[in-house]
Amino acid sequence: MGLWTTIRREWFIIGIVLVILSAKLEPSVGVKGGPLKPEVTIAYVAVSLIFFNSGLSLKTEELTSALLHVRLHLFVQSFTLIFFPLAIWLVLRVLSLTSIDQWLLRGLQTVSCMPPPVSSAVILTKAVGGNEAAAIFNSAFGTLYLCGTDVLLPPFLQLGSSSSVPFSSIFTQLFMTVVVPLILGQVCRSFLRECLERRKPPFGTVSSAVLLMIIYTTFCDTFSNPNIELEPTSLLLVVLISQSTLFVSGSGFKPADTVAIVFCSTHKSLTLGIPMLKIVFEGYEHLSLISVPLLIYHPAQILLGSILVPTIRSWMTSQQKVRTHANTGAHTHTHTYTHMYSTSFGVIA
């Protein structure tokens, strides 16, 4: 009974281990063009399901409120588009003095300039119980600055000129897999609201199951790629740098908002990233080496984020209790402790 309870409680972590092992044993099943056809089932069906599920589970007022959370959006987009690339550039200036392969370092810089994914950040935020509506907005909006990636890469990597990125096809895919399913989910919710609130379907479990599919196909692509054969020191460096970025500070925001910030500010899209690398670095003989950091970064971020879901959820719950207690105390002792609580809010919020 104890074992079964543990399995039910930790099924997601166990699932991650199983899908990675499966991908390692037989990566050909989940690669592009393989039996599972992830270029269709993941890129379109899975992503659409994620946002339909979000539209069905989120209250309309929560989405509306998220749209008006301008300070949070500015923080996420500024971190992703400005701070992240600059911070990595400064680190790589130091690392360029070492013996680490310079093309690998260029690959790390390309990762920093990539747009966020439209699925993993939303799923992980939902799994923790964070501000899912804000995660949806920032993941979708962040993808729209592909033009920013196109502008950032040449000066950072000292390339000659910017290449043309197929914005129309990318935006069409984004609209069909994100916006349309989200709207359909909201429409269905308007008709099924009472039933959904009464039965409380397992929306989080559905999203987690979809994430396992994404992890599986991502690692299938990773394990089947012959170019990920580097000396251990370089690989370890890529992993350490990529994972250190997850711990972005969300100071000054509510705990649920901070969760969305952590995932939306640091995740980078493999689906959009690889095609962009092929366009920007067309004709470069070191393209495979430049691609390695992104191939490692994306699955490693999903894996680390998934493993940390229980820890981050516990942190968010404890912080929310602190805020609730502080608010209750503030109302009870308004006249005596007004200054003290106003100071506390500045630290906790």
Long-range contacts (C-beta under 8 A, 24 or more apart in sequence): 12-127, 12-208, 12-212, 12-306, 12-309, 13-306, 13-307, 15-208, 15-209, 15-212, 16-212, 16-215, 16-303, 16-306, 16-307, 19-212, 19-213, 19-215, 19-216, 19-219, 20-215, 20-216, 20-219, 20-303, 22-216, 23-216, 23-217, 23-219, 23-220, 23-222, 23-223, 24-219, 24-223, 27-219, 27-220, 27-221, 27-222, 27-223, 27-224, 28-220, 28-224, 29-220, 30-216, 30-217, 30-219, 30-220, 30-221, 31-217, 31-220, 31-221, 31-224, 32-221, 34-220, 36-217, 38-217, 38-220, 38-221, 41-213, 42-213, 42-214, 42-217, 43-173, 43-177, 43-271, 44-173, 44-176, 44-177, 46-119, 46-210, 46-213, 46-214, 47-118, 47-119, 47-177, 47-178, 48-176, 48-177, 48-180, 48-181, 49-181, 49-206, 49-210, 50-119, 50-122, 50-123, 50-181, 50-207, 50-210, 51-118, 51-122, 51-136, 51-177, 51-178, 51-181, 51-182, 51-185, 52-181, 52-182, 52-184, 52-185, 53-185, 53-203, 53-206, 53-207, 53-210, 54-122, 54-126, 54-132, 54-136, 54-182, 54-185, 54-203, 54-207, 55-181, 55-182, 55-183, 55-184, 55-185, 55-186, 55-188, 55-189, 56-185, 56-186, 56-188, 56-189, 56-192, 56-196, 56-203, 57-132, 57-185, 57-189, 57-196, 57-201, 57-203, 58-132, 58-133, 58-136, 58-185, 58-186, 58-189, 60-186, 60-189, 60-190, 62-132, 62-133, 63-133, 63-136, 63-186, 65-133, 66-131, 66-133, 66-134, 66-136, 66-137, 67-137, 69-134, 69-257, 72-131, 72-134, 72-138, 72-253, 72-257, 72-260, 72-261, 73-134, 73-137, 73-138, 73-141, 75-250, 75-253, 75-261, 75-265, 76-138, 76-142, 76-260, 76-261, 76-264, 76-265, 77-138, 77-141, 77-142, 77-145, 79-248, 79-261, 79-265, 80-115, 80-116, 80-142, 80-264, 80-265, 81-145, 81-148, 81-152, 84-112, 84-245, 84-265, 84-266, 85-109, 85-112, 85-113, 85-152, 85-156, 87-112, 88-112, 88-241, 89-156, 91-241, 95-237, 100-233, 100-234, 100-237, 101-230, 101-234, 101-289, 103-286, 103-289, 103-290, 104-230, 104-234, 104-238, 104-289, 104-290, 104-292, 104-293, 106-157, 106-286, 106-290, 107-238, 107-289, 107-290, 107-291, 107-292, 107-293, 107-294, 108-238, 108-241, 108-293, 109-156, 109-157, 110-153, 110-157, 110-273, 110-277, 110-280, 110-290, 110-293, 110-294, 111-242, 111-268, 111-273, 111-293, 111-294, 111-297, 112-156, 112-268, 113-149, 113-152, 113-153, 113-156, 114-149, 114-268, 114-269, 114-272, 114-273, 114-276, 114-294, 115-142, 115-143, 115-145, 115-146, 115-148, 115-149, 115-268, 115-269, 115-272, 115-273, 116-142, 116-143, 116-264, 116-267, 116-268, 116-269, 117-267, 117-268, 117-269, 117-270, 117-271, 117-272, 117-298, 118-143, 118-174, 118-177, 118-178, 118-269, 119-210, 119-211, 119-214, 120-211, 120-214, 120-263, 120-267, 120-301, 120-302, 120-305, 121-260, 121-263, 121-264, 121-267, 122-207, 123-207, 123-208, 123-210, 123-211, 123-214, 124-211, 124-263, 124-302, 124-305, 124-306, 124-309, 125-259, 125-260, 125-263, 125-264, 126-203, 126-204, 126-207, 127-204, 127-207, 127-208, 127-211, 127-306, 127-309, 127-313, 128-259, 128-309, 128-312, 128-313, 128-316, 129-256, 129-259, 129-313, 129-316, 129-317, 130-255, 130-256, 130-257, 130-258, 130-259, 130-260, 130-263, 130-316, 131-254, 131-256, 131-257, 131-259, 131-260, 132-260, 134-257, 134-260, 134-264, 135-260, 135-263, 135-264, 136-182, 138-260, 138-264, 139-264, 140-174, 140-178, 140-179, 142-264, 143-170, 143-174, 143-269, 143-272, 144-171, 144-174, 146-170, 146-272, 146-276, 149-276, 150-276, 150-280, 153-280, 159-280, 162-280, 163-279, 163-280, 163-282, 164-279, 165-276, 165-279, 166-279, 170-272, 211-302, 211-306, 214-302, 215-299, 215-302, 215-303, 215-306, 218-270, 218-298, 218-299, 218-302, 219-299, 221-270, 221-295, 222-295, 222-296, 222-299, 225-295, 227-288, 227-289, 227-291, 227-292, 227-295, 228-292, 228-295, 228-296, 230-292, 235-296, 238-292, 238-293, 238-296, 238-297, 239-296, 239-300, 242-293, 242-296, 242-297, 242-300, 242-301, 243-300, 243-301, 243-304, 246-301, 246-304, 246-305, 246-308, 252-349, 253-349, 254-323, 254-349, 255-315, 255-316, 255-319, 255-320, 255-323, 256-316, 256-320, 258-316, 259-312, 259-316, 262-312, 263-305, 266-301, 267-298, 267-301, 267-302, 267-305, 268-294, 268-297, 268-298, 268-301, 269-298, 270-294, 270-295, 270-298, 270-299, 273-298, 319-348, 322-348, 323-348, 323-349
